[in-house]
């Protein structure tokens, strides 16, 4: 009697043969590959080099006074070797960070220890009571340099922000970086002398301006803070106060949605320099007369408008990426890393 079900034997045999051939060719490929130690060594070196590759930040103090830089890593990102240090007049310090690091730098000024040994600063204080900020951010007002390294498309994103106010001139330069929007940025004007009286923070003797608040910090109103009913780019517009910052420092963030002219991206930017008081006319103590906006000595080319990704410290709108600018080395090392892991996995199984 013939069965109503088809005979499954030919199909099973066909599948078995396919598996045998697949395993045979796989063993042949890996046996040939493993016989070439030079190639394997090269793959390992390239893969490991990606893991240890670092970005160098060179912090320079050209002010005529001591600056105490602070560093805060983004949430979920490992902290750097230091989170705060002293930078004497004319001194330079180098900081290394993983290529995928993100965070911010700022300068603290007018710092001292009290009789109990507690460390504090009149501007940019991080509230740790010590030289190291240890995971604390800057108390406004403070000029911020913000970075997201190896972000979308393998690009670095960075800006100088006055959204939290201003306390010290700052310039960020990306030597070696590539891309049409890879350019220097900062605020090289001493805004403390230009600051409206209602935003100005005075020195302890009450005679000199030492920092300039943002309108958000000074008035706590949603139209200045881009909050509540003003929490979108369409509803939160520049104020007369943010325009003071923007006129003096056109490349810096002046309010929360000032993205198009204030965000910069670089590919292959191995290093960054951050300079406090970059221009001779801003190196004097903030109590002296400030430079007018027309005397801005920044000579870098005009940046192309752009807006990068959103992360947990920097708000960016309307991201437009040209991934062809991303580092080919980073992409290549990812591919080699996958191959290396696959080899290890096969060796464990067989």
N, C-alpha and C positions, 0 to 999 in steps of 0.2 A: 504494500500500500504506500502510495507516495504521500509525503508530508505536505501540508499546505504552507509550511514555513520554508523559506529559501535556505539553502545550505550555507552556513556562515564561514565555513572553512577557508574558501579562497580569500575572503576579505581579511580574515585574521592573519593568514599567511602573508598577504600583501603588506599589512601594517607592520608585522614582525620584521620583514625584510627591510622596510624603510628605517626602522629603529636600528637594526644592525648596521646598515650603511651609514646612518647618521653618526653612530658611536664610533665606527671605524674611521670615518673622515675627521671626526673631532680629535681622536687620539693621534691621528697622523699629523694634524695641524699643530697640536700642542707639543708633540715630540720633536717636530721640526723647529718650532719656535724656541723650546727650552734648550735646544742645542746651540743657541746663539747667545752666549752670556753677555756679550758686549751690548746687544740690543736691549736685553733685560736690564742691565745696569743703567743704560741711558734712560729708559723709561722710569726706573726708580728715582734717579737723580732729578729728572724733570718734575716728577710728581711731588717729591719731597721739597723741591725748591719752591713750589707753589705754597706749600704749607708754611714755610719759614719766611717767605717774602714779606717785607715790611715796608711801610711808608714812613718817611722821615719828616718830622716837623722841626724846623729850626726857629726858635723863639729868640727875637732880638729886642733889646731895650735901647732905643736911641733917645729916650727922655733924659732930661737933666735931673731926674729924681729916681728913686728906687721904685720898682714895680714888683708886685707879688702875683705872678700868674696863677690862675686856678684852672683845673681841668675836670670836666664831668663827662663820663661815658654814658651813652644812651642806655635805656633799660634793656637788660638781657645781653649787653655787650660787656666783655671783660674789661676791668679797669686797667689803666696803664701803670707803668712802673712808679709814677709819681702823680699825685693829684693836686699838688701845690708846692711852690718853691719861691725862693727869693732871686730876683734878677737885678743886679746892681746896674748902675748907669754904664752904658756901653758894653754890657755883658751879653753873651749868647749862650743858649743851652739847646741841646738836641734831644728830642723825644722820638722814640720809635713806637709805631702802632701797627697791628696786623692790617692787611689790606682790606679787610672787611669791617674795620672799626668805624664807629660813628660816635660823635659827641661834640663838645664845645670847649673853647678856650676863652678866657677873659683875663683882664688885668685888675688886680686889687691895688688901691692906693691909700696913702695916709694910714698905714698899719703900725701897730705897736703891741707890746705886751703890758698888761696891767700888773699891779703889785702881786697878784696871785699867779702870775705867769700865763694868764689867758690871752690868747692872740685874737685881735680883732682889727677890722679895717673900716674906715669911714665910707668907702665906696667899694662895691663888688664883694663885700664880706660873704663868706659861705657858712658862717655860724657854727663851725666845728670847734672853735676855740683853740685851734692849732694851725700850724703852717700848712699842713695837708688838709685838703677839703674832705677827703674820705667819703665821697659819694654825695656830697651836698652841692647844690648849685649856687649861683651868684644871687645875692639879694639885689633887686633893682634899686637904682638904675645902674646898668653896666653894658658896655659895648661887647658884643658876642661875636666870635668867629665859629660858625657851625659847619660840621662836616658829616657826610655820609659817604664812606669809601666803598668802591666796588659795588655800587648799587645797580639799578636796572640797566641792562645792556652792558654791564661791566664798567660803567662810567662812575667817576667821582662827582659828587654834588657838594657845593659849598656856598656860603654866603657870609656877609658881615651884617649883623642885625642890630638895629636901634629900637626894635619893638619893645624891649625892656628898658629903654632909656639909653643914656650915654654917660661915660665917665672918662674915656681916654681915647686918643686917636689910634687907629689900628689899620694896618694894610696887610692883605693876604696875597701872596704871589705864588703861582704854580709853575716853577721852572721845569721844563721838559714835558709839560702836558701838551696834548694835541686836541684839536677840535675847534670849530668856529666860535664856540661860546666858552672857550678856555681862556680866561683872562684874569688879570689882577682885579681885586675889588677891595673896598674898605671905606673908611671915613677918616681922611687925613687932616680934616679941619678941627681946630679946637672949638667945639660947640659950647663949652662952658661960658665963654664970653658972649655968645649969641643967644643963649638960652632965655626964653621969656621968664620974667620974674616969678610968675606963678608956678613954673616948673623947676626952678633953680634950687639946688641944695647948696647951702652955704657951709663954709669951713667953721671950725669950732669957735673962731674969734668973730664970726659973723661978717667978715669983710670981703671974702672971696668966694666965688662960685666954684665948687669942686665936682659937680655932676649935674646932669639935666634929666629930670623925670620924663617919662612918656605921659601923654595926656590920659591914657588909661590908668596908670599908676597914680596920677595926681588927682583925678576926678572920679574914678570908679564908675563911669557912665557907660552903658552898653554901646552907644554910638562910637565911643573911642576905643572900647575893648573888643569890638566885633563879636559881641555876645548877644544872647536873647534874640530879639527881633532883627538884630544886625549881624547875624552869624554867618552870612554868605557874602561872596564877593559882590553880588548885585546890590546888597543892602548896606554893606559897610564900605564907605568911601573915605578918601583922604580928608583929614581935617586941616584947619589952618595951622595947628600945632605940628602935625606930621609933615606938612609942607615946609616948615622951617628946617627939619632934618633933611628932607629930600633935596631942597635947594642947595644946601651946604654939602651934602654927601649923596649925589645922584645914584651911586651904585649900591648903596646900602639899603636894607629893608627899613622903611619908615613907619609902616603899620602892618597888621597881620596879613593882608592880601596884596602886598606890594611885590608880587612874584615876578612879573614879566621883565623888569629891568634890574632885578636884584639877585637872581639865582644863576649860578655858573656851573658848568660841567666840563670835565676833562677826561681824556683817555690817556693812558700811559703816564700819568702824573705820579712819578715815584716819590717826589718830595714836595713839600710846601714850606714857605717861610712866612712867619707871622711877626710883624714888626710893630712895636709900640712907638708912637711919635715918629713916624717915618720921615717927615719933612722937617727941615731945620726950623721953620717957623712954628712948629708945634711941639718942639722939644722942651720948651721952657715950662715951668710950673704953671698949673692951670690958673693960678691967681693973676698971671700976667695977661695982657690984652690979647684976645683971640684973633686969629687970622680971619679976614673976611672971605666969603665964598668965592669971590673972584680971584683970590690968591691961591686957590687949590693947585698944588704942583703935581698932582697925579697925571702921568703922561701916557697911560695905557690906552689902547684903542677902545672905541665904543663897542660894548657887548651886543650881540644879537639877542633880541628878546626871546626868552624861553622860560619854561616852568617845569621843573622836574617832579619826582615822585613824592608821595606823602610818607613821612615816617613819624616817629613819636615825639620829635622835637621841632621839626620844621614843616610848615604847611606849604605845599606847592599845588598849583592849579594848572590844569590843561597840559599835562606832560606830552611833549613831542620828542621822541628819541630817534636818533640815527644810529642804529646799532653797528653800522660799519665803522664807527669811530671807536668802538670798544676794543680793548686790548686783545689781539689775536693770541698772545702768549697765555692769557688766562683761559681762553677757550680751549687751546691745545692741551694745557695741563689737565683740564677737566677730562678730556677724552682719554689721555694717557692714564689718568687715575682710574677711570672705569675699567680700562683694559687690565691694569695691574690687579685690581680687586677680583676681576673675573678669573685671572690666572691663579691667584691664591685660592679661590673658591674651588676651582677644578682640582687643584692639587690636594685639597682637604678631602674631596670626595673620592678621588682615585689614587 
